[in-house]
C-alpha cells in the first residue's frame, strides 16, 4: 500500500538538485509517497499523486533517518563509576574495556540480545534508522562469534572487532595471531566489516603493524575495513586506513598535516565521535579543518558503556555544532548522508526516489532545531 506523507513544513532530501539547491536539498511545502518500504515520489504537496493512505505531519520537518555508523551495543555491565572518576580528573587509556569484557562473557545470550534490542529501540526513538554495531567485548573466539551471531536480524551492518584490546593476561603476539586466524575464521561468516583499535599510545590497543595484519586478514575474508584511529594521540591509524582504502576511520581527534592530506586524497570517510570527547573530557576533533580540506565527514554516537554511553544522534549533532565548528546544515548532512557514505551505502541517508523509506520527523519547523534545542526530544523515526 502506498502512503502519502503530507503536511511537511520543511523537507530535507540531501539532494542538491532539489529545492533550495543546497547540499541538504531543502524543499518547503513538500510531500513524499512511499510504497513497499521505498520512496516512490517526492515533490510539491499540490502535485502529489493519490495514495492508499495518508500521514499529515502538520507542519513538522522531515529529514532522512539518522545513520549511526559506529556503535558498541553488545555488552553487559555498568561503568558509571569509571565515568565519575574521569569527571574527577582520572585520564582515559582504554583499560576499562576489560571490565565490560568480564560482564559480557558472564551474560546469557537472552540477556545480551535483550540489551541490544532495547538500545536499538532507544536510538530509533531519537530518529536513528541505520546502525552499525560492533563486537569487541568478547575477545575470545566463542564470545566474539556469539556477539555477532546475536545481531542476526537486528542490523545489516555487523562489525567484527576482535582487535579491540589485548585481553588481560594474554600474550600480545599470540592474540594477534588468534584474531587473524581461528577467531576471524569463526566470525567472518557473521560479519560485514572488520575494525581495529589502532592506538599505539595505549598499552591495551594495537600498533600500526598489528592493525595492518588484522585488517589485511579481514580483507582476505571479504570483509570491509574500518579503523579506530588517532583517538588518544597522533599515530598511524588514519594513514593506514587510507592506504588500505578503509571505508571509515573513526575518532580522528589528533591529526597531523599528513593525516589531513591523506584523507583529502583518498576515499576514506572521517567519522567523528564527539560523545567520546564529552565523556572523557578530551579535546574535540577539528571538523572545520577536515571540511575545509574537502574531506567527507560523518558523525556517530560511539554508544558504549565506558566512554560515550549515549544513543542520541541529536545530541551528537548539537555537540558537532557547538564544539567542532560545524554548521547545523553540515552536522545534519554528516549524521545522515555522511554516515551512509562511511558504510558505502547509497540507499539510506537521503530521501530520494528508490531510496529506503527511512524517515525521521522533527517536532520543529526547521532542522536547525536539532542544535538549537539540545537535549529536547524532538526527533523520532517515522513508522509508516
C-alpha positions in Angstrom: 0.0 0.0 0.0 1.3 3.4 -1.0 1.3 6.1 1.8 1.3 9.8 1.2 3.2 11.9 3.8 1.9 15.4 3.6 1.8 18.5 5.8 5.6 18.6 5.7 6.7 22.1 6.7 10.4 21.5 5.6 11.7 18.5 3.8 15.5 17.7 3.8 16.4 15.4 1.0 20.2 15.6 0.8 19.8 16.0 -2.9 21.3 19.4 -4.1 19.2 19.2 -7.3 16.0 19.5 -5.3 14.6 22.6 -3.6 16.9 25.3 -2.5 20.0 23.9 -4.3 22.0 23.5 -1.1 23.7 20.2 -0.2 20.7 19.4 2.1 18.2 19.9 -0.8 15.6 21.6 1.4 12.1 21.7 -0.1 9.3 23.6 1.7 5.7 22.6 1.4 6.6 19.1 0.1 5.1 15.7 0.1 6.5 12.2 -0.1 5.0 8.9 -1.2 6.3 5.6 -0.1 5.4 2.1 -1.0 7.0 -1.3 -0.1 9.5 0.5 2.2 10.8 2.6 -0.6 10.3 6.3 -1.6 8.5 6.4 -4.9 7.7 10.1 -5.3 8.8 13.5 -4.0 7.6 16.9 -4.9 5.3 19.9 -4.0 2.3 18.8 -1.9 -0.1 20.2 -4.5 1.2 17.8 -7.1 1.2 14.7 -5.0 -0.4 11.6 -6.6 -3.2 9.6 -5.0 -2.2 7.0 -2.4 -3.9 4.3 -0.3 -3.2 6.0 3.0 -2.0 9.4 4.2 0.0 10.8 7.2 -0.2 14.5 7.9 2.8 15.9 9.7 1.0 19.2 10.5 3.9 21.4 9.5 6.7 19.4 11.1 10.1 18.8 9.5 11.0 15.6 7.7 14.7 14.5 7.4 16.4 11.4 6.4 16.7 8.8 9.2 20.0 9.3 11.1 22.7 6.9 10.1 24.9 6.0 13.1 27.9 4.2 11.8 29.8 3.4 15.0 28.3 1.6 17.9 29.3 -1.0 20.6 25.8 -2.2 21.7 26.6 -5.8 22.5 27.6 -5.6 26.2 26.6 -6.1 29.7 27.6 -4.4 32.9 27.9 -0.8 34.1 30.9 1.6 34.1 29.3 4.6 35.7 31.9 4.6 38.5 34.6 4.9 35.8 32.8 7.9 34.3 32.6 9.6 37.7 36.3 9.0 38.2 37.1 10.7 34.9 34.9 13.6 35.8 37.2 14.0 38.9 40.3 14.0 36.7 41.3 10.4 36.1 42.6 10.0 32.4 41.2 7.5 29.9 43.5 4.9 28.4 41.2 2.1 27.3 41.9 -0.1 30.3 38.3 -0.1 31.5 37.2 -2.3 28.5 38.3 -5.3 30.5 35.5 -4.8 33.0 32.9 -4.8 30.2 34.5 -8.0 28.8 34.1 -9.8 32.1 30.4 -8.8 32.4 29.6 -9.5 28.8 31.2 -13.0 28.9 29.1 -13.7 32.0 25.8 -12.7 30.5 23.4 -15.2 28.8 22.5 -15.0 25.1 19.0 -13.9 26.0 20.3 -11.1 28.3 22.7 -9.8 25.6 20.0 -9.9 22.9 17.5 -8.1 25.1 20.1 -5.4 25.9 20.8 -4.8 22.2 17.1 -4.7 21.2 16.4 -2.2 24.0 19.3 0.0 22.8 18.2 -0.1 19.2 14.7 0.9 20.2 16.2 3.8 22.2 18.1 5.0 19.2 15.1 4.7 16.9 13.1 6.7 19.4 15.6 9.5 18.8 15.5 9.3 15.0 18.2 6.8 14.1 17.2 4.3 11.4 20.5 2.7 10.5 23.1 1.4 13.0 26.5 -0.3 12.5 27.1 -2.5 15.6 30.4 -4.0 16.6 31.5 -7.0 18.7 34.7 -6.4 20.8 33.6 -7.2 24.3 34.1 -11.0 24.0 37.8 -11.1 22.9 37.7 -14.9 22.6 36.7 -16.9 19.6 33.5 -18.2 21.1 32.5 -14.9 22.7 33.2 -12.8 19.6 31.3 -15.2 17.4 28.4 -15.1 19.9 28.2 -11.3 19.8 28.0 -11.2 16.1 25.5 -14.1 15.9 23.2 -12.3 18.3 23.0 -9.4 15.9 21.4 -11.5 13.2 18.2 -9.8 12.1 18.9 -6.7 14.2 21.2 -4.8 11.8 22.6 -5.0 8.3 25.9 -3.6 9.5 27.8 -6.0 11.8 31.5 -5.4 12.5 34.0 -7.9 13.9 36.2 -6.0 16.5 38.3 -8.8 17.9 41.1 -6.2 17.6 39.6 -4.0 20.3 42.2 -4.5 23.0 44.6 -7.3 24.2 42.7 -9.3 26.8 44.2 -9.2 30.3 46.8 -11.9 30.8 47.1 -12.7 27.0 50.3 -12.7 25.1 50.1 -9.8 22.6 51.6 -11.7 19.6 49.6 -14.8 20.2 46.4 -12.8 20.5 47.0 -11.0 17.2 47.6 -14.4 15.5 44.3 -15.7 17.1 42.4 -12.7 15.7 43.9 -13.2 12.2 43.3 -16.9 12.3 40.8 -19.0 14.2 38.8 -16.1 15.5 38.4 -14.5 12.1 37.5 -17.8 10.6 34.7 -18.2 13.1 33.4 -14.6 13.0 33.7 -13.6 9.3 30.5 -15.5 8.2 28.5 -13.4 10.7 30.1 -10.0 9.9 30.2 -7.4 7.2 33.2 -5.4 8.4 36.4 -5.7 10.4 37.6 -3.0 12.7 40.7 -2.5 14.9 41.6 -0.1 17.7 44.9 1.3 16.2 46.3 3.3 19.1 50.0 3.0 20.0 49.6 5.5 22.8 47.5 2.9 24.7 49.1 -0.2 26.2 45.9 -2.0 25.6 45.3 -1.4 21.9 47.3 -2.1 18.8 50.2 -0.5 16.9 50.3 0.0 13.1 51.8 -3.3 12.2 49.4 -5.3 14.4 46.5 -3.4 13.0 47.6 -3.9 9.4 47.9 -7.7 9.9 44.3 -7.9 11.3 42.8 -5.6 8.6 44.5 -7.4 5.8 43.3 -10.8 7.2 39.8 -9.4 7.3 40.0 -8.2 3.7 41.1 -11.7 2.6 37.9 -13.0 4.2 35.9 -10.5 2.2 35.1 -8.0 5.0 35.0 -4.3 4.5 37.6 -2.3 6.6 37.0 0.2 9.4 39.6 1.7 11.8 39.5 3.3 15.3 42.3 5.8 14.7 44.1 8.8 16.3 41.8 9.0 19.3 44.3 9.3 22.1 47.2 10.8 20.2 48.7 11.1 16.8 49.7 7.8 15.2 49.5 5.6 12.1 45.7 4.8 12.2 44.4 7.4 9.8 47.1 6.9 7.1 46.8 3.1 7.4 43.1 3.4 6.9 43.5 5.5 3.8 46.3 3.3 2.4 44.1 0.2 2.8 41.0 2.0 1.4 39.0 1.5 4.6 35.5 2.9 4.3 35.9 4.9 7.5 38.5 5.9 10.1 36.8 6.9 13.3 37.7 9.4 16.1 40.3 11.4 14.2 40.9 13.6 17.3 44.6 14.1 16.9 45.7 14.7 13.4 49.0 15.8 11.8 49.0 17.7 8.5 50.0 14.4 6.7 46.8 12.8 8.1 44.6 15.5 6.7 46.4 15.3 3.4 45.9 11.6 3.2 42.2 11.8 3.9 41.8 14.6 1.4 43.5 12.4 -1.3 41.7 9.2 -0.5 38.2 7.7 -0.3 38.1 7.1 3.4 35.4 8.9 5.4 36.4 10.6 8.7 33.8 9.6 11.3 33.8 11.9 14.3 32.5 10.8 17.7 32.1 13.9 19.9 30.2 11.9 22.6 33.6 10.3 23.5 35.3 13.6 23.9 32.3 14.8 26.0 32.5 11.7 28.2 36.3 11.7 28.6 36.9 15.5 28.8 39.2 15.3 25.9 39.8 17.8 23.1 37.2 17.7 20.3 38.2 16.8 16.7 38.5 19.8 14.5 35.8 19.2 12.0 36.2 22.6 10.4 39.8 21.7 9.4 38.5 18.5 7.7 35.6 20.1 5.9 37.7 22.9 4.6 40.1 20.3 3.2 37.2 18.8 1.2 37.1 15.6 3.4 33.8 13.7 3.8 32.8 13.8 7.5 30.3 11.5 9.2 29.0 11.7 12.8 28.3 8.8 15.1 27.4 8.2 18.8 30.1 5.6 19.6 27.5 4.3 22.0 29.4 2.2 24.5 29.4 1.7 28.3 32.8 3.3 29.0 33.3 6.5 27.0 30.1 7.5 25.3 27.0 6.0 26.7 24.6 7.8 24.5 22.4 6.6 21.7 21.3 10.2 20.7 22.3 11.4 17.3 20.6 14.8 18.0 22.9 15.2 21.0 25.9 14.4 18.7 24.7 16.9 16.2 24.4 19.6 18.9 28.0 18.8 20.1 29.3 19.0 16.5 27.8 22.5 16.1 28.8 23.8 19.5 32.2 22.2 19.9 33.6 21.2 16.5 33.0 24.1 14.2 30.2 22.6 12.1 27.2 24.5 10.9 23.7 23.0 11.6 23.5 22.0 7.9 26.9 20.3 7.9 26.2 18.4 11.0 22.8 17.1 9.8 24.4 16.0 6.5 27.2 14.3 8.4 24.6 12.5 10.5 22.7 11.2 7.5 24.4 11.1 4.1 27.9 11.2 5.7 27.1 8.1 7.8 25.7 6.4 4.7 29.0 7.1 2.9 31.0 5.7 5.8 29.1 2.5 5.3 29.4 2.8 1.5 25.7 2.7 1.0 23.5 4.8 -1.3 20.1 3.6 -0.2 20.0 5.4 3.2 20.9 8.8 4.5 18.8 10.6 1.9 15.2 11.0 0.7 15.1 10.2 -3.0 13.1 8.0 -5.3 14.3 4.5 -5.0 15.9 5.0 -1.5 14.8 3.2 1.6 11.8 4.9 3.3 13.9 5.6 6.4 12.5 8.8 7.6 12.7 10.9 10.8 10.2 13.6 11.8 11.2 16.6 13.9 8.7 18.3 16.1 10.0 21.6 14.9 9.7 24.0 11.9 13.3 23.5 10.8 16.2 21.1 11.0 18.2 23.8 12.8 16.3 23.0 15.9 18.4 19.8 16.3 21.3 22.0 17.5 19.1 24.9 18.6 17.2 22.8 21.2 19.8 20.4 22.6 18.5 17.7 24.9 14.9 18.2 23.8 13.3 15.0 22.3 12.1 16.5 19.1 13.3 13.6 16.7 11.8 10.2 16.2 11.9 7.7 13.4 8.6 7.7 11.4 6.8 4.4 11.4 4.6 4.2 8.3 
